[in-house]
Amino acid sequence: MSETYDLFQQGRRHLAKGMAAQATVPLEKAKRLEPGKASIREALGIAYFRLRRWREAEAEFRAVLDISPTDHYAHYALGRALEKQGRASEANGHYKLASSMEPRSRRYASRIRETPPG
């Protein structure tokens, strides 16, 4: 196993135990080693989100979308991070994208807010 993989798995174990702060340490190390790995960036974004570090979560989910633009979960998660920063309109666009990519997801669809015609 590679060091990066071991760090990633350690971070995931911490996340699974509800230990988001502890998860950031190995995940940040893994990101430094392999910044182009979407799975590492997503896990780190989740950890930041759980810690209410909205801007950092946003940056990680945007990085995932740079790597994989059709990642429906990353669109959804980015929307959540944006919404937490008071950017509901921008978030709504990502919820719509996530829902269109994964139309069976009630979670994605439930986040979409109808905006009045302008």
Backbone as a chain_set.jsonl record, in Angstrom:
{"seq": "MSETYDLFQQGRRHLAKGMAAQATVPLEKAKRLEPGKASIREALGIAYFRLRRWREAEAEFRAVLDISPTDHYAHYALGRALEKQGRASEANGHYKLASSMEPRSRRYASRIRETPPG", "coords": {"N": [[0.834, -1.191, 0.0], [0.378, 2.291, -0.62], [1.761, 5.281, 0.839], [0.077, 7.484, 0.561], [-2.434, 6.291, 0.137], [-2.747, 4.962, 2.589], [-2.878, 7.161, 4.334], [-5.204, 8.39, 3.359], [-7.118, 6.378, 3.937], [-6.926, 6.352, 6.708], [-7.894, 8.922, 7.291], [-10.531, 8.602, 6.347], [-11.469, 6.661, 8.144], [-11.463, 8.141, 10.521], [-13.418, 10.048, 9.835], [-15.652, 8.363, 9.604], [-15.998, 7.707, 12.238], [-16.921, 10.025, 13.237], [-15.064, 11.963, 13.743], [-14.098, 14.584, 12.673], [-12.188, 16.69, 12.856], [-9.823, 15.332, 13.481], [-9.63, 13.851, 11.178], [-8.817, 15.65, 9.248], [-6.046, 15.942, 9.413], [-4.527, 13.567, 8.397], [-5.744, 13.587, 5.868], [-5.105, 16.078, 4.747], [-2.362, 15.732, 4.506], [-2.32, 13.626, 2.661], [-3.46, 14.931, 0.494], [-1.452, 16.789, -0.108], [0.446, 15.058, -1.098], [-0.847, 13.869, -3.296], [-2.473, 15.85, -5.034], [-4.281, 15.753, -7.137], [-6.211, 13.813, -6.761], [-9.474, 13.042, -6.671], [-11.0, 11.658, -4.761], [-9.651, 12.028, -2.348], [-9.798, 14.796, -2.086], [-12.568, 15.121, -1.912], [-13.188, 13.768, 0.515], [-11.742, 15.378, 2.287], [-13.102, 17.784, 1.894], [-15.585, 17.069, 2.981], [-14.84, 16.691, 5.655], [-14.025, 19.333, 6.329], [-16.493, 20.599, 5.932], [-18.069, 19.443, 7.946], [-16.804, 20.56, 10.085], [-17.61, 23.094, 9.91], [-16.168, 24.78, 8.34], [-16.641, 26.478, 5.983], [-15.651, 27.873, 3.651], [-13.283, 26.543, 3.079], [-14.283, 23.988, 2.638], [-15.812, 24.542, 0.373], [-13.717, 25.159, -1.44], [-12.46, 22.66, -1.676], [-14.511, 21.052, -2.787], [-14.894, 22.383, -5.171], [-12.422, 21.82, -6.313], [-12.693, 19.065, -6.671], [-14.635, 19.103, -8.664], [-13.212, 20.332, -10.691], [-11.512, 18.271, -11.339], [-13.308, 16.224, -11.912], [-15.875, 17.014, -13.584], [-18.497, 16.049, -13.815], [-19.321, 14.982, -11.431], [-21.835, 14.248, -9.467], [-22.321, 14.251, -6.679], [-20.353, 16.022, -5.756], [-21.248, 18.421, -6.852], [-23.625, 18.716, -5.398], [-22.594, 18.817, -2.745], [-20.961, 21.072, -2.933], [-22.933, 22.948, -3.371], [-24.189, 22.863, -0.837], [-22.12, 23.886, 0.79], [-21.897, 26.449, -0.276], [-24.456, 27.444, 0.259], [-24.394, 27.54, 3.042], [-22.773, 29.689, 3.34], [-24.371, 31.75, 2.723], [-24.962, 32.042, 0.052], [-27.228, 31.385, -1.619], [-28.462, 31.454, -4.174], [-26.394, 30.817, -5.974], [-25.786, 28.318, -4.932], [-28.142, 26.958, -5.527], [-27.985, 26.531, -8.281], [-26.051, 24.531, -8.403], [-27.362, 22.512, -7.011], [-29.39, 21.975, -8.81], [-27.909, 21.023, -10.993], [-26.777, 18.707, -9.827], [-29.102, 17.257, -9.293], [-30.097, 16.901, -11.889], [-28.171, 15.232, -12.932], [-28.4, 13.013, -11.36], [-31.23, 11.984, -11.224], [-32.901, 10.389, -9.639], [-32.373, 10.937, -7.027], [-33.714, 11.948, -4.121], [-32.728, 13.532, -2.14], [-31.046, 15.405, -3.426], [-32.9, 16.717, -5.104], [-34.613, 17.788, -3.194], [-33.275, 19.991, -2.215], [-33.427, 21.975, -4.074], [-34.526, 25.194, -4.779], [-37.269, 26.965, -5.81], [-37.191, 29.777, -7.829], [-38.663, 32.967, -8.113], [-39.98, 34.189, -11.231], [-38.008, 36.53, -12.968]], "CA": [[0.0, 0.0, 0.0], [1.131, 3.538, -0.665], [1.582, 6.198, 1.971], [-1.101, 8.301, 0.291], [-3.62, 5.468, 0.38], [-2.848, 4.747, 4.029], [-3.356, 8.419, 4.921], [-6.596, 8.545, 2.944], [-7.935, 5.436, 4.712], [-6.927, 6.831, 8.098], [-8.839, 10.032, 7.328], [-11.896, 8.058, 6.202], [-11.841, 6.019, 9.411], [-11.802, 9.223, 11.458], [-14.722, 10.584, 9.427], [-16.676, 7.37, 9.931], [-16.18, 7.744, 13.691], [-17.394, 11.347, 13.617], [-13.906, 12.729, 14.209], [-13.743, 15.389, 11.5], [-10.94, 17.438, 13.063], [-8.721, 14.383, 13.376], [-9.565, 13.4, 9.788], [-8.151, 16.63, 8.393], [-4.579, 15.815, 9.45], [-4.034, 12.661, 7.361], [-6.27, 13.95, 4.55], [-4.288, 17.177, 4.227], [-1.081, 15.143, 4.101], [-2.583, 12.876, 1.433], [-3.683, 15.928, -0.558], [-0.139, 17.322, -0.502], [1.135, 14.022, -1.877], [-1.564, 13.631, -4.556], [-3.538, 16.854, -5.102], [-5.209, 15.484, -8.223], [-7.096, 12.702, -6.427], [-10.795, 13.541, -6.297], [-11.494, 11.002, -3.542], [-9.011, 12.685, -1.202], [-10.352, 16.152, -1.997], [-13.948, 14.996, -1.433], [-13.159, 13.437, 1.941], [-11.292, 16.57, 2.994], [-14.228, 18.719, 1.846], [-16.576, 16.61, 3.966], [-14.303, 17.008, 6.986], [-14.147, 20.785, 6.521], [-17.913, 20.936, 6.056], [-18.513, 19.045, 9.288], [-16.184, 21.494, 11.03], [-18.168, 24.417, 9.581], [-15.142, 25.568, 7.65], [-17.374, 26.516, 4.713], [-14.818, 28.289, 2.504], [-12.35, 25.462, 2.758], [-15.096, 22.929, 2.034], [-16.099, 25.012, -0.985], [-12.509, 25.018, -2.266], [-12.218, 21.237, -1.954], [-15.528, 20.543, -3.714], [-14.569, 22.964, -6.49], [-11.289, 21.051, -6.83], [-13.245, 17.796, -7.158], [-15.316, 19.381, -9.937], [-12.164, 20.574, -11.696], [-11.011, 16.949, -11.703], [-14.42, 15.416, -12.416], [-16.992, 17.963, -13.684], [-19.816, 15.41, -13.77], [-19.513, 14.347, -10.129], [-23.092, 14.803, -8.936], [-22.193, 14.512, -5.246], [-19.543, 17.231, -5.572], [-22.137, 19.566, -7.102], [-24.51, 18.82, -4.24], [-21.818, 19.243, -1.578], [-20.579, 22.464, -3.165], [-24.147, 23.721, -3.102], [-24.375, 22.964, 0.616], [-21.106, 24.801, 1.321], [-22.273, 27.799, -0.709], [-25.658, 27.836, 1.004], [-23.97, 27.876, 4.406], [-22.123, 31.005, 3.28], [-25.373, 32.733, 2.334], [-24.951, 32.189, -1.405], [-28.292, 30.453, -1.981], [-28.709, 31.426, -5.616], [-25.3, 30.047, -6.568], [-25.973, 26.94, -4.46], [-29.28, 26.374, -6.23], [-27.518, 26.064, -9.582], [-25.353, 23.255, -8.205], [-28.378, 21.519, -6.665], [-30.068, 21.607, -10.06], [-26.989, 20.166, -11.746], [-26.699, 17.404, -9.15], [-30.371, 16.564, -9.488], [-30.233, 16.49, -13.288], [-27.234, 14.135, -13.154], [-28.866, 11.883, -10.559], [-32.633, 12.363, -11.042], [-33.606, 9.576, -8.628], [-31.998, 11.361, -5.682], [-34.645, 12.869, -3.452], [-31.921, 14.479, -1.356], [-30.631, 16.486, -4.307], [-34.086, 17.454, -5.55], [-35.218, 18.504, -2.068], [-32.533, 21.214, -1.949], [-33.702, 22.976, -5.117], [-35.51, 26.221, -4.416], [-37.841, 27.646, -6.984], [-37.02, 31.223, -7.771], [-39.717, 33.63, -8.883], [-39.518, 34.735, -12.511], [-37.466, 37.87, -12.783]], "C": [[0.879, 1.254, 0.0], [0.848, 4.389, 0.568], [0.313, 7.034, 1.79], [-2.38, 7.527, 0.596], [-3.823, 5.245, 1.874], [-3.371, 6.002, 4.744], [-4.83, 8.649, 4.604], [-7.498, 7.632, 3.784], [-8.01, 5.841, 6.186], [-7.925, 7.984, 8.241], [-10.28, 9.562, 7.221], [-12.364, 7.374, 7.481], [-12.225, 7.065, 10.451], [-13.168, 9.819, 11.11], [-15.854, 9.643, 9.825], [-16.987, 7.344, 11.428], [-16.677, 9.105, 14.173], [-16.288, 12.266, 14.119], [-13.352, 13.57, 13.057], [-12.418, 16.129, 11.675], [-9.737, 16.518, 12.918], [-8.544, 13.904, 11.936], [-8.78, 14.373, 8.916], [-6.639, 16.425, 8.333], [-4.079, 14.828, 8.392], [-4.534, 13.031, 5.962], [-5.493, 15.117, 3.939], [-2.924, 16.682, 3.77], [-1.242, 14.389, 2.778], [-2.782, 13.832, 0.256], [-2.361, 16.53, -1.029], [0.612, 16.33, -1.382], [0.488, 13.814, -3.252], [-2.742, 14.595, -4.681], [-4.573, 16.607, -6.201], [-6.156, 14.335, -7.975], [-8.428, 13.232, -5.896], [-11.287, 12.931, -4.987], [-10.908, 11.642, -2.285], [-9.633, 14.063, -0.997], [-11.791, 16.117, -1.471], [-13.984, 14.712, 0.061], [-12.726, 14.643, 2.776], [-12.392, 17.636, 3.005], [-15.301, 18.349, 2.859], [-16.106, 16.937, 5.379], [-14.429, 18.504, 7.277], [-15.606, 21.19, 6.715], [-18.412, 20.611, 7.466], [-17.939, 19.943, 10.373], [-16.675, 22.926, 10.835], [-17.124, 25.357, 9.01], [-15.604, 25.659, 6.193], [-16.494, 26.874, 3.521], [-13.846, 27.196, 2.089], [-13.087, 24.275, 2.133], [-15.42, 23.289, 0.594], [-14.896, 24.787, -1.903], [-12.254, 23.558, -2.63], [-13.245, 20.685, -2.939], [-15.351, 21.149, -5.107], [-13.399, 22.211, -7.129], [-11.764, 19.703, -7.366], [-13.896, 18.016, -8.519], [-14.331, 19.748, -11.04], [-11.624, 19.249, -12.229], [-12.085, 16.137, -12.421], [-15.69, 16.269, -12.492], [-18.386, 17.34, -13.599], [-20.071, 14.668, -12.462], [-20.729, 14.972, -9.453], [-22.994, 15.103, -7.444], [-21.396, 15.79, -4.993], [-20.368, 18.485, -5.852], [-23.057, 19.79, -5.902], [-23.756, 19.388, -3.029], [-21.349, 20.687, -1.725], [-21.777, 23.374, -2.91], [-24.378, 23.92, -1.612], [-23.377, 23.951, 1.223], [-21.429, 26.244, 0.947], [-23.479, 28.307, 0.07], [-25.298, 28.256, 2.43], [-23.268, 29.226, 4.465], [-23.094, 32.093, 2.832], [-25.462, 32.969, 0.832], [-25.963, 31.22, -2.02], [-28.52, 30.349, -3.483], [-27.645, 30.603, -6.333], [-25.423, 28.569, -6.185], [-27.061, 26.243, -5.257], [-28.875, 25.829, -7.599], [-26.82, 24.712, -9.469], [-26.324, 22.152, -7.789], [-29.098, 21.041, -7.93], [-29.194, 20.699, -10.921], [-26.924, 18.773, -11.136], [-27.961, 16.596, -9.409], [-30.553, 16.1, -10.929], [-29.299, 15.319, -13.615], [-27.674, 12.85, -12.445], [-30.337, 12.109, -10.21], [-33.39, 11.542, -9.995], [-33.294, 10.016, -7.205], [-32.996, 12.368, -5.128], [-33.884, 13.928, -2.666], [-31.517, 15.668, -2.215], [-31.828, 17.357, -4.685], [-34.682, 18.289, -4.419], [-34.52, 19.822, -1.758], [-32.848, 22.326, -2.941], [-34.8, 23.923, -4.643], [-35.984, 26.887, -5.692], [-37.676, 29.139, -6.793], [-38.115, 31.869, -8.603], [-39.165, 34.17, -10.197], [-39.1, 36.189, -12.337], [-37.759, 38.709, -13.907]], "O": [[1.979, 1.26, 0.553], [-0.171, 4.228, 1.24], [-0.431, 7.263, 2.744], [-3.294, 8.048, 1.235], [-4.947, 5.332, 2.369], [-4.204, 5.909, 5.646], [-5.607, 9.051, 5.471], [-8.53, 8.076, 4.286], [-9.049, 5.682, 6.827], [-8.705, 8.022, 9.192], [-11.154, 10.067, 7.925], [-13.529, 7.495, 7.858], [-13.203, 6.891, 11.179], [-13.981, 10.065, 12.001], [-16.89, 10.082, 10.324], [-18.098, 7.003, 11.835], [-16.837, 9.319, 15.375], [-16.55, 13.232, 14.835], [-12.271, 13.293, 12.537], [-11.613, 16.187, 10.745], [-8.741, 16.889, 12.298], [-7.429, 13.588, 11.521], [-8.144, 13.96, 7.946], [-6.019, 16.705, 7.308], [-3.267, 15.217, 7.552], [-3.828, 12.813, 4.977], [-5.253, 15.133, 2.732], [-2.391, 17.154, 2.766], [-0.401, 14.502, 1.886], [-2.318, 13.563, -0.851], [-2.175, 16.754, -2.225], [1.329, 16.724, -2.301], [1.182, 13.608, -4.248], [-3.887, 14.202, -4.459], [-5.645, 17.212, -6.177], [-6.851, 13.912, -8.899], [-8.492, 13.799, -4.805], [-11.925, 13.616, -4.188], [-11.599, 11.779, -1.275], [-9.953, 14.447, 0.127], [-12.188, 16.974, -0.682], [-14.735, 15.354, 0.795], [-13.281, 14.895, 3.845], [-12.59, 18.312, 4.014], [-15.862, 19.222, 3.521], [-16.889, 17.407, 6.204], [-14.889, 18.893, 8.351], [-15.916, 22.026, 7.564], [-19.096, 21.419, 8.092], [-18.517, 20.072, 11.452], [-16.217, 23.849, 11.507], [-17.197, 26.574, 9.182], [-15.048, 25.017, 5.302], [-16.589, 26.23, 2.477], [-13.62, 26.959, 0.903], [-12.578, 23.636, 1.212], [-15.317, 22.451, -0.302], [-15.046, 24.282, -3.016], [-11.875, 23.255, -3.761], [-12.885, 19.923, -3.836], [-15.632, 20.492, -6.109], [-13.386, 21.991, -8.34], [-11.287, 19.249, -8.406], [-13.725, 17.202, -9.427], [-14.602, 19.493, -12.214], [-11.319, 19.121, -13.415], [-11.81, 15.453, -13.406], [-16.499, 16.25, -11.564], [-19.358, 18.048, -13.335], [-20.952, 13.81, -12.401], [-20.659, 16.085, -8.931], [-23.532, 16.111, -6.986], [-21.741, 16.562, -4.099], [-20.209, 19.498, -5.171], [-23.239, 20.921, -5.451], [-24.224, 20.321, -2.376], [-21.34, 21.44, -0.751], [-21.644, 24.438, -2.305], [-24.723, 25.018, -1.173], [-23.744, 24.76, 2.075], [-21.254, 27.153, 1.758], [-23.515, 29.464, 0.488], [-25.849, 29.225, 2.953], [-23.181, 29.836, 5.531], [-22.687, 33.229, 2.588], [-25.984, 33.994, 0.394], [-25.613, 30.358, -2.826], [-28.748, 29.256, -4.0], [-27.962, 29.788, -7.199], [-25.192, 27.683, -7.008], [-26.921, 25.076, -5.621], [-29.369, 24.785, -8.025], [-26.978, 23.851, -10.335], [-26.143, 20.993, -8.161], [-29.375, 19.852, -8.09], [-29.676, 19.728, -11.505], [-27.006, 17.774, -11.85], [-27.899, 15.403, -9.707], [-31.102, 15.025, -11.169], [-29.61, 14.505, -14.484], [-27.356, 11.744, -12.884], [-30.669, 12.389, -9.059], [-34.435, 11.983, -9.517], [-33.903, 9.508, -6.263], [-33.101, 13.494, -5.614], [-34.329, 15.069, -2.54], [-31.632, 16.814, -1.781], [-31.769, 18.583, -4.596], [-35.199, 19.38, -4.661], [-35.104, 20.688, -1.106], [-32.565, 23.494, -2.675], [-35.854, 23.498, -4.172], [-35.191, 27.311, -6.533], [-37.981, 29.689, -5.735], [-38.457, 31.374, -9.677], [-38.001, 34.567, -10.264], [-39.76, 36.967, -11.648], [-37.376, 39.879, -13.921]]}, "num_chains": 1, "name": "protein.A"}
